[in-house]
Amino acid sequence: MTSVALVVLDTLRKDAFDDFFEWLPGRRFERAYSTSHRTVPAHASLFTGNYAGEMGIGGENERLTYDGAVLAERLRDAGYTTRAFSANPYVSSEFAYDRGFEHFERGWRLDAGDPDVFDWGVFISNSHGEGVSRYLRAGWNCVTSDCDTVRSLRHGARLKFYDSGFGPFEMDDGAKAALETVRNTSFGDDEFFFANLMEAHAPYNPPSAYHTTDDPEFDGVRATVSGKSDVDSSQLRRSYEDSVRYLSDIYRDIFDELRANFDYVITCSDHGELFGEHGAWNHCYGVFPELTHVPLVVTGAEDDGEVIHDETVVSLLDVHRTVLDLSGVDGESRGQHLLDDAEGGVYLTECQGLTPRQYDRLASEDVDQRTLDSFEAPVYGLAAPEKFYGYETREGFVETGTASMADPRERLDELKEELAGGPAQTGDDDLSEAVLDQLDDLGYT
């Protein structure tokens, strides 16, 4: 069997990757596109080989409610040992993204959603302003309440250290724990490993040695919808790049460990980030190329430090097909094998509008209702040879590059029709307050 590791560097823009990951060897797909602008639908595509829209995932439904076998389930059933590490609250058991993984390690943020861990988020919200004594009371609650005392105290300490960045205790968003997990795991020959690393995701807070500026307080969702922002976009971008520099350095160590244990290491991003381009911020809305054009590198055992630049138009859908084919496992997929003389395809990108939580929050505030409603309509993009990307905006259709087809808009409409009639979406109303707090801290709500 062929062992494969798949690592998602969450929110890493293609241009930032080009600037800071020149050391990463392998086949670099320079024209790779995500299927969406944000985590949930992009990971749904990675794990199923389908567009999220055709599965009823995204928007109101953020869980991996796919009727077929997902990638890790197929590999597990074929005899692979399946392991994962995730620092992203969305890529977790709360949203069923642990399906098929026999071993699922969690970054410190994900402890917030564990019922065995004391709910620090709720406690901090309810005791704000009470002074230092509240932490003594919280510690007592960790000891006396029905929870895992050690894990609860550890999670509380991590929250405090992350917030304060105190000396040797300062923390990252989970990459250190991922490195420790990889180093301490005895991988076998028949292994599939997946990781999601969040260092490039807001709030940008790398270790102090990487700080060249402060991460400004900022509400990207509100700024995008209202069209108003007083944040310095260059400062925000610099803060982001501080985080990416750190991510590059620590991922080099993680990658070296993975390369020593796996036949193939696939490195990609799930989406990019915006810093005011197109009047939008973060990655809450749109299929702008800065969001959908992502890094994708396949490194094999035979790649002796060499970098191969491949201009084939590919998609994250192809990652699903490639992992299956490298592993010799059957399974349906919209993708193609990236290393099998891929000819390049025509791919859709989709944004299903604001999430219900984002919409409801803004609707309760002083955001113009007509403007807010205009962000509810889905928008789509089309990636195609030769270096063509066309995408819908609220103002119209924008084309970049030269299309090899006669009518890109017509082809886009055909792909959109294929997604129509998918399963109905259902809401995620039963999430715990702790999980919602973590999503809010990351700017998702």
ZAMARGU-4260 file (C-alpha; in steps of 0.2 Angstrom, whole numbers, plus 5000, padded with zeros to 4 digits):
<rodrens>
0) 5000/5000/5000 | 5005/5018/4997 | 5005/5029/5012 | 4998/5047/5010 | 4998/5063/5021
5) 4986/5077/5016 | 4989/5094/5025 | 4978/5109/5023 | 4986/5126/5027 | 4970/5135/5031
10) 4967/5152/5024 | 4984/5153/5015 | 4983/5164/4999 | 4992/5158/4984 | 5003/5174/4983
15) 5008/5172/5001 | 5013/5154/4998 | 5024/5159/4984 | 5032/5172/4995 | 5036/5161/5010
20) 5036/5143/5005 | 5049/5142/4991 | 5057/5128/5001 | 5043/5116/4998 | 5048/5103/4985
25) 5036/5093/4973 | 5024/5097/4959 | 5017/5114/4961 | 5000/5116/4953 | 5001/5135/4949
30) 4982/5135/4943 | 4974/5126/4957 | 4957/5132/4963 | 4946/5128/4978 | 4928/5124/4976
35) 4923/5138/4988 | 4928/5153/4998 | 4928/5145/5015 | 4932/5130/5026 | 4916/5120/5027
40) 4912/5118/5008 | 4930/5116/5003 | 4934/5102/5015 | 4917/5094/5010 | 4925/5093/4993
45) 4941/5087/4999 | 4933/5073/5008 | 4920/5068/4995 | 4926/5073/4978 | 4910/5082/4975
50) 4904/5100/4976 | 4897/5105/4992 | 4881/5113/4984 | 4876/5097/4976 | 4877/5088/4993
55) 4867/5101/5003 | 4882/5106/5013 | 4887/5124/5017 | 4875/5139/5020 | 4863/5133/5033
60) 4870/5115/5035 | 4889/5115/5040 | 4890/5097/5044 | 4897/5083/5033 | 4880/5075/5029
65) 4885/5065/5014 | 4876/5049/5011 | 4891/5040/5003 | 4908/5035/5011 | 4920/5049/5014
70) 4938/5048/5010 | 4944/5042/5027 | 4930/5029/5028 | 4935/5022/5011 | 4953/5021/5016
75) 4949/5014/5033 | 4938/5000/5025 | 4952/4996/5013 | 4964/4992/5028 | 4973/5009/5030
80) 4976/5016/5048 | 4968/5033/5047 | 4974/5048/5058 | 4970/5066/5059 | 4975/5082/5068
85) 4964/5097/5067 | 4965/5115/5074 | 4949/5121/5066 | 4933/5120/5076 | 4923/5117/5059
90) 4934/5102/5055 | 4929/5092/5070 | 4917/5079/5077 | 4905/5094/5081 | 4902/5094/5062
95) 4906/5076/5058 | 4922/5079/5050 | 4930/5065/5060 | 4921/5052/5050 | 4932/5037/5046
100) 4947/5043/5057 | 4952/5030/5069 | 4963/5042/5078 | 4958/5061/5079 | 4969/5073/5088
105) 4962/5090/5092 | 4970/5107/5093 | 4968/5116/5109 | 4953/5126/5102 | 4943/5110/5099
110) 4943/5106/5118 | 4930/5120/5120 | 4917/5109/5112 | 4921/5093/5122 | 4908/5090/5135
115) 4921/5082/5146 | 4930/5099/5147 | 4924/5114/5158 | 4915/5127/5148 | 4928/5142/5150
120) 4919/5152/5136 | 4903/5153/5145 | 4912/5156/5162 | 4922/5170/5156 | 4907/5178/5148
125) 4897/5177/5164 | 4911/5183/5176 | 4919/5197/5166 | 4924/5211/5177 | 4925/5200/5193
130) 4944/5201/5194 | 4958/5188/5197 | 4947/5179/5210 | 4936/5172/5196 | 4950/5161/5190
135) 4951/5153/5208 | 4933/5150/5207 | 4934/5142/5190 | 4948/5131/5195 | 4938/5125/5210
140) 4924/5121/5197 | 4936/5111/5187 | 4940/5101/5202 | 4922/5098/5209 | 4911/5098/5193
145) 4907/5083/5182 | 4922/5086/5170 | 4939/5080/5166 | 4949/5090/5179 | 4966/5089/5171
150) 4960/5093/5153 | 4949/5107/5159 | 4963/5116/5169 | 4975/5114/5154 | 4962/5121/5142
155) 4959/5136/5154 | 4978/5139/5155 | 4980/5138/5136 | 4966/5151/5134 | 4975/5163/5146
160) 4992/5160/5138 | 4986/5162/5121 | 4977/5178/5125 | 4992/5185/5135 | 5007/5178/5124
165) 5017/5177/5140 | 5035/5173/5138 | 5039/5154/5136 | 5021/5150/5137 | 5015/5159/5122
170) 5006/5148/5110 | 5002/5146/5092 | 4985/5140/5085 | 4990/5122/5085 | 5004/5119/5074
175) 5016/5115/5089 | 5004/5102/5095 | 5003/5095/5077 | 5022/5094/5076 | 5022/5085/5093
180) 5008/5073/5087 | 5018/5069/5071 | 5034/5066/5080 | 5026/5055/5094 | 5016/5044/5082
185) 5024/5027/5076 | 5017/5027/5058 | 5015/5011/5049 | 5016/5007/5031 | 4998/5008/5027
190) 4993/5025/5033 | 4983/5040/5029 | 4986/5056/5039 | 4976/5072/5037 | 4979/5089/5046
195) 4972/5106/5046 | 4983/5120/5053 | 4976/5137/5057 | 4991/5149/5059 | 4986/5159/5044
200) 4968/5161/5050 | 4962/5177/5059 | 4965/5182/5072 | 4983/5183/5066 | 4993/5179/5082
205) 5010/5171/5079 | 5023/5169/5093 | 5031/5186/5098 | 5047/5183/5088 | 5037/5184/5072
210) 5027/5200/5076 | 5031/5216/5066 | 5015/5224/5070 | 4999/5222/5080 | 4984/5213/5073
215) 4971/5226/5073 | 4953/5223/5081 | 4943/5221/5066 | 4926/5214/5060 | 4928/5208/5042
220) 4910/5202/5040 | 4903/5219/5045 | 4916/5228/5034 | 4912/5218/5019 | 4893/5220/5020
225) 4893/5238/5025 | 4907/5244/5014 | 4914/5253/5028 | 4931/5250/5037 | 4943/5261/5046
230) 4956/5247/5047 | 4973/5250/5039 | 4973/5236/5026 | 4992/5236/5024 | 4994/5234/5043
235) 4981/5219/5042 | 4991/5211/5028 | 5007/5213/5037 | 5000/5205/5052 | 4994/5191/5041
240) 5011/5189/5033 | 5019/5188/5051 | 5008/5173/5054 | 5012/5165/5037 | 5031/5167/5040
245) 5028/5157/5056 | 5017/5144/5048 | 5031/5142/5034 | 5044/5139/5047 | 5035/5127/5058
250) 5027/5118/5043 | 5045/5114/5037 | 5048/5104/5053 | 5031/5095/5051 | 5034/5092/5033
255) 5051/5084/5036 | 5043/5072/5048 | 5029/5068/5036 | 5041/5065/5022 | 5051/5053/5032
260) 5036/5043/5035 | 5024/5044/5020 | 5026/5040/5002 | 5017/5056/4997 | 5013/5072/5006
265) 5000/5083/4998 | 5000/5101/5004 | 4986/5113/5000 | 4975/5128/5006 | 4956/5127/5007
270) 4954/5146/5003 | 4963/5162/5003 | 4960/5179/5012 | 4955/5197/5007 | 4962/5213/5013
275) 4950/5225/5006 | 4952/5219/4988 | 4935/5221/4979 | 4928/5230/4994 | 4928/5213/5004
280) 4938/5207/5019 | 4943/5190/5027 | 4934/5176/5017 | 4916/5178/5022 | 4909/5181/5004
285) 4913/5180/4986 | 4922/5169/4974 | 4936/5182/4970 | 4952/5174/4963 | 4961/5179/4979
290) 4949/5168/4988 | 4948/5153/4976 | 4965/5152/4969 | 4975/5141/4981 | 4992/5133/4983
295) 4993/5114/4979 | 5009/5104/4980 | 5011/5085/4978 | 5028/5079/4985 | 5033/5061/4982
300) 5047/5050/4988 | 5056/5053/4972 | 5056/5072/4973 | 5074/5075/4979 | 5071/5094/4983
305) 5065/5098/4965 | 5051/5110/4962 | 5041/5106/4946 | 5029/5120/4941 | 5013/5114/4933
310) 5001/5126/4924 | 4987/5113/4922 | 4970/5120/4929 | 4966/5109/4943 | 4954/5109/4958
315) 4953/5102/4976 | 4941/5089/4969 | 4957/5082/4961 | 4965/5079/4978 | 4951/5067/4983
320) 4954/5057/4966 | 4972/5057/4968 | 4973/5051/4986 | 4961/5036/4981 | 4971/5032/4966
325) 4988/5033/4975 | 4981/5021/4988 | 4973/5009/4976 | 4956/5012/4983 | 4940/5013/4973
330) 4928/5027/4974 | 4918/5039/4964 | 4924/5057/4962 | 4922/5072/4951 | 4941/5074/4951
335) 4956/5068/4941 | 4972/5060/4946 | 4984/5075/4948 | 5000/5064/4944 | 4992/5054/4929
340) 4996/5067/4915 | 4981/5077/4921 | 4974/5087/4906 | 4966/5100/4916 | 4947/5103/4918
345) 4933/5116/4919 | 4929/5118/4938 | 4916/5127/4947 | 4919/5138/4963 | 4904/5143/4974
350) 4899/5155/4987 | 4882/5151/4995 | 4880/5169/5003 | 4882/5173/5021 | 4879/5160/5034
355) 4863/5161/5043 | 4873/5166/5059 | 4881/5180/5050 | 4865/5186/5042 | 4855/5186/5059
360) 4869/5195/5068 | 4870/5209/5055 | 4851/5210/5053 | 4850/5214/5072 | 4862/5228/5070
365) 4862/5244/5060 | 4866/5236/5043 | 4856/5242/5029 | 4843/5228/5025 | 4843/5229/5007
370) 4862/5229/5006 | 4862/5214/5018 | 4849/5204/5008 | 4860/5207/4992 | 4873/5196/5000
375) 4861/5181/5002 | 4861/5177/4984 | 4874/5163/4979 | 4888/5168/4967 | 4899/5156/4956
380) 4915/5156/4947 | 4923/5146/4933 | 4941/5140/4931 | 4946/5134/4914 | 4960/5132/4902
385) 4970/5143/4897 | 4972/5152/4913 | 4954/5158/4913 | 4944/5163/4928 | 4927/5171/4927
390) 4917/5175/4942 | 4900/5182/4947 | 4899/5197/4959 | 4884/5207/4965 | 4888/5220/4951
395) 4890/5207/4936 | 4902/5194/4928 | 4921/5197/4928 | 4933/5188/4917 | 4952/5186/4919
400) 4963/5178/4906 | 4958/5170/4890 | 4945/5156/4889 | 4947/5141/4877 | 4928/5139/4876
405) 4916/5150/4866 | 4905/5155/4880 | 4911/5154/4898 | 4895/5161/4905 | 4885/5147/4896
410) 4897/5134/4903 | 4895/5141/4920 | 4877/5140/4919 | 4878/5122/4914 | 4888/5118/4929
415) 4876/5127/4941 | 4862/5117/4934 | 4871/5101/4938 | 4871/5107/4957 | 4852/5111/4956
420) 4841/5099/4965 | 4853/5093/4978 | 4848/5088/4996 | 4839/5101/5006 | 4850/5110/5019
425) 4846/5109/5037 | 4851/5121/5051 | 4865/5119/5064 | 4855/5125/5079 | 4861/5113/5092
430) 4879/5119/5093 | 4886/5122/5111 | 4890/5139/5117 | 4908/5134/5118 | 4909/5130/5100
435) 4900/5146/5095 | 4912/5156/5105 | 4927/5148/5096 | 4919/5151/5079 | 4916/5169/5085
440) 4934/5171/5090 | 4939/5166/5073 | 4928/5178/5064 | 4916/5165/5057 | 4900/5173/5065
</rodrens>
